[in-house]
Structure formats: C-alpha cells, structure tokens
Amino acid sequence: MSELVTPTAEDLQALVEQVWTSYVDPEPLLPAAPLADPGCWSAVTTVTGAWRGMVTVELPERAAHAVATRMLEVAEASREEMADAVGELVNMVGGNVKSLMPEPSQLSLPMVASGSITLPSGAQEACRADLAWQGMPITVRVHLLENDAEGAA
C-alpha cells in the first residue's frame, strides 16, 4: 500500500488561483461560503497511478457561462461551450494537483455535467477551496480514492 499523500487546502487554493488568473480573469478569487446550488455545473478528472484521487470543480450556471465567455472569448456561450470551459478548468487544476503527487501517474479526460456528478462511494474529501468570483461561488475539491486493498484491516 502506498503512503497517503494529499495536497493541503492552501496548495489547492494556490493552484486554482494560478489557473484562474492565467486563463479566466486576472482579478483574484475571494474566500466564500460553500456552494449550495444543486443546479450547478460540475466537472471531475481522475488521477491514477502512484497517487489515486479525483479533482472536482462546481459552479453555478451563471458562473459557468461567464467562465466560458472569458476563456473562449465569445460574447454568448452555448451549453456546449460552457461544458468545454468547465471541463478545461478542471483539467488544468487536476493537472496541477497531479504535478504535486508522487509519480508515475496519469490524468483522465474530464467528465462534465450540468448538475452534480456522483463520485464513487469510496471517494473521501481531502481538501477543498470555496471561492467567489464576481459574487459567484466556485468550489474545487480533491478526493482520495480507496486503494485496491481497501478491505485490509
């Protein structure tokens, strides 16, 4: 069984802010209350290998639309463009989380949903960043996945 390694909430927030200011908006993200909107957009990517975990991004519809118009430089974003932008956002954050973890590891393609994505029952939240952009909440979480030897006690 490999040693348990997790990013900290501070690591995660720094990675999210780096991606955000590079690809979305140079204005910094602010700390915020956790996202409570069940009608949000969500995306997940999985890291497998020496470290196993998932990175998720959740944001309300209005924020997904605003992110897509910024990232894709369009006046009006379609639902497909919103999905592309949210997927790219989780992919970039996930790649940065992967870079902090033990090698070798691989990053999956992102899965995106208009609504919540259900994570595997064995996924345990390791850290989260609850942030706000233009008054809209953005939640990014890292989940640890159980090892294949989960039943060993």
C-alpha positions as CSV (number, residue, x, y, z in Angstrom):
1,M,0.0,0.0,0.0
2,S,1.4,3.4,-0.9
3,E,2.0,6.2,1.6
4,L,-1.0,8.5,2.0
5,V,-0.2,11.9,0.4
6,T,-2.6,14.7,0.0
7,P,-2.5,18.3,-1.1
8,T,-3.4,20.9,1.5
9,A,-6.2,23.4,1.2
10,E,-3.6,26.1,0.8
11,D,-1.9,24.1,-2.1
12,L,-5.3,23.7,-3.8
13,Q,-6.3,27.3,-3.4
14,A,-2.9,28.5,-4.8
15,L,-3.2,26.1,-7.8
16,V,-6.8,27.3,-8.5
17,E,-5.8,30.9,-8.3
18,Q,-2.9,30.3,-10.6
19,V,-5.1,28.7,-13.3
20,W,-7.8,31.3,-12.8
21,T,-5.7,34.3,-13.2
22,S,-3.9,32.8,-16.2
23,Y,-7.0,31.6,-18.1
24,V,-10.1,33.3,-16.8
25,D,-9.6,36.6,-15.0
26,P,-6.6,38.4,-13.5
27,E,-8.9,39.5,-10.6
28,P,-8.2,37.3,-7.6
29,L,-10.7,34.8,-6.3
30,L,-12.0,35.5,-2.8
31,P,-12.9,33.1,0.1
32,A,-16.6,32.2,0.1
33,A,-19.2,30.1,1.7
34,P,-19.6,26.6,0.3
35,L,-21.7,26.2,-2.9
36,A,-25.2,25.1,-2.1
37,D,-26.9,25.4,-5.6
38,P,-28.0,22.0,-6.7
39,G,-28.5,23.3,-10.3
40,C,-24.8,23.9,-10.7
41,W,-22.3,22.7,-13.4
42,S,-19.7,20.2,-12.2
43,A,-16.7,18.5,-13.7
44,V,-14.3,15.8,-12.4
45,T,-11.0,14.4,-13.5
46,T,-9.2,11.4,-12.0
47,V,-5.5,10.9,-11.2
48,T,-4.4,7.3,-11.2
49,G,-1.0,5.7,-10.6
50,A,1.2,6.2,-7.5
51,W,-1.5,8.5,-6.2
52,R,-5.2,8.0,-6.7
53,G,-7.6,10.8,-6.4
54,M,-10.2,13.0,-8.1
55,V,-10.4,16.7,-8.6
56,T,-13.9,18.4,-8.9
57,V,-15.0,21.9,-9.9
58,E,-18.5,23.0,-9.1
59,L,-20.0,26.4,-10.1
60,P,-23.5,27.8,-10.7
61,E,-24.9,28.2,-14.2
62,R,-24.2,31.9,-14.3
63,A,-20.6,31.4,-13.4
64,A,-20.1,28.6,-16.0
65,H,-21.5,30.9,-18.6
66,A,-19.2,33.8,-17.6
67,V,-16.2,31.5,-17.4
68,A,-16.9,30.2,-20.9
69,T,-17.3,33.7,-22.4
70,R,-13.9,34.7,-20.8
71,M,-12.0,31.5,-21.7
72,L,-13.3,31.2,-25.2
73,E,-13.5,34.9,-25.9
74,V,-17.1,34.7,-27.1
75,A,-19.9,37.2,-26.5
76,E,-22.5,34.5,-25.8
77,A,-21.5,30.9,-24.8
78,S,-23.6,27.9,-25.8
79,R,-24.1,25.0,-23.4
80,E,-21.5,23.0,-25.3
81,E,-19.0,25.9,-24.9
82,M,-19.9,26.0,-21.2
83,A,-19.2,22.3,-20.8
84,D,-15.9,22.7,-22.7
85,A,-14.8,25.6,-20.5
86,V,-15.7,23.9,-17.2
87,G,-14.0,20.7,-18.4
88,E,-10.9,22.6,-19.3
89,L,-10.9,24.3,-16.0
90,V,-11.0,21.0,-14.0
91,N,-8.4,19.6,-16.4
92,M,-5.9,22.4,-15.7
93,V,-6.4,22.3,-12.0
94,G,-6.3,18.5,-12.0
95,G,-3.0,18.6,-13.9
96,N,-1.5,20.9,-11.4
97,V,-2.7,18.7,-8.5
98,K,-1.2,15.7,-10.3
99,S,2.2,17.5,-10.5
100,L,2.3,17.7,-6.7
101,M,1.7,14.0,-6.2
102,P,4.1,11.0,-6.4
103,E,4.9,9.7,-9.9
104,P,4.1,7.9,-12.1
105,S,0.5,9.0,-12.6
106,Q,-2.0,9.8,-15.3
107,L,-4.8,12.3,-15.6
108,S,-8.1,11.2,-17.1
109,L,-10.2,13.1,-19.5
110,P,-12.7,15.3,-17.7
111,M,-16.3,14.5,-17.2
112,V,-18.7,17.4,-17.2
113,A,-22.3,17.6,-16.1
114,S,-25.0,20.3,-16.0
115,G,-25.9,19.3,-12.4
116,S,-23.9,17.3,-9.9
117,I,-21.6,14.4,-10.7
118,T,-21.9,11.5,-8.3
119,L,-18.5,10.4,-7.1
120,P,-17.6,6.7,-6.2
121,S,-18.7,5.7,-2.7
122,G,-15.0,5.2,-1.7
123,A,-14.0,8.8,-2.5
124,Q,-13.1,10.8,0.6
125,E,-12.7,14.6,0.5
126,A,-9.1,15.5,1.3
127,C,-9.4,19.3,0.9
128,R,-11.5,22.0,-0.7
129,A,-11.3,25.6,-1.8
130,D,-14.6,27.6,-1.5
131,L,-14.0,30.7,-3.5
132,A,-16.0,33.5,-5.1
133,W,-15.6,35.4,-8.4
134,Q,-17.8,38.4,-9.2
135,G,-20.1,37.3,-6.3
136,M,-20.5,33.8,-7.7
137,P,-19.3,30.7,-5.7
138,I,-16.7,28.4,-7.2
139,T,-15.9,25.1,-5.3
140,V,-12.9,23.0,-6.0
141,R,-12.3,19.7,-4.1
142,V,-9.7,17.0,-4.0
143,H,-10.9,13.5,-3.1
144,L,-8.8,10.5,-2.2
145,L,-9.8,7.2,-3.8
146,E,-9.5,4.0,-1.7
147,N,-6.6,1.6,-2.6
148,D,-7.3,-1.7,-4.3
149,A,-6.6,-3.3,-0.9
150,E,-9.4,-1.4,0.8
151,G,-10.6,-4.4,2.8
152,A,-7.3,-5.0,4.5
153,A,-7.7,-4.2,8.2
